[in-house]
Every structure is written in structure tokens, then in C-alpha cells.
Amino acid sequence: MKNKKLLTNLLFAVVILAIAAVLLVVRRVHTSGSGLRAELIYGDNNTTMNLPLDVDETYDVDTGYYTVHIQIKDGAARFVDSPCPDHICEGFGWLSNEDQTATCLPARAVLTIVPVS
């Protein structure tokens, strides 16, 4: 009886792990096939700026509160040299995967990696 329960639990765990692996592969294929971009939403009017990740560039964006500096390099984006008082946004580091987000609250700016539409 004890061995049968152990075998059932082990089989259940294997099935769950297999399902998770398939979902991960499907997500990666979907993401890599469609491409990604950085999206900066800023200011009181929620202005949106789309930044391609395939061109290395630095953008200086006046949000109405501060000028944020966004660097794009090697398919990733980040806040650099923030003029805000706490510099927390710089600590998020490089963003390169879908749905990764960095926020600069004093500048009212949110940087997110999203699929190219």
C-alpha cells in the first residue's frame, strides 16, 4: 500500500513537470518567433514610446518630472544615470525577457519588455 502511494505521487510529480516543460518550450518559441521591444510609458498622460531592442542606442526622455536615460544594448534595455533622488530604477538592471519591468516612480516612468506587435 505504501509503495503504491509513493509510486502514484511520483507519477503525479513527473506529469506536472512534463506539463511545465511543455508550457515553457511553447512560451519560448512564441516569444522568440515574434520578437521583443522595450516600451516606455511615462508622464501624467501615460505617453508610450516604443524602443527597438535590435539597435544599440541611448534615449533621453523628458517625462515632465525628470529626464530618464534608457540604454538599449545587445537586445536588452535599462535605466542608466537616473537623476531621481533614490536611483532605484537603475538597480533593476538589464531587461531582456518578455514581461520584465523596471519603474522610476519619481519620474513617472515604467520600462517593460513586450512582444513586437
Secondary structure, 3 states (H helix, E strand, C coil): CHHHHHHHHHHHHHHHHHHHHHHHHHHHHHHHHHCEEEEEEECCCCEEEEEECCCCEEEEEECCCCEEEEEEECCEEEEECCCCCCCHHHHHCCECCCCCEEEECCCCEEEEEEECC
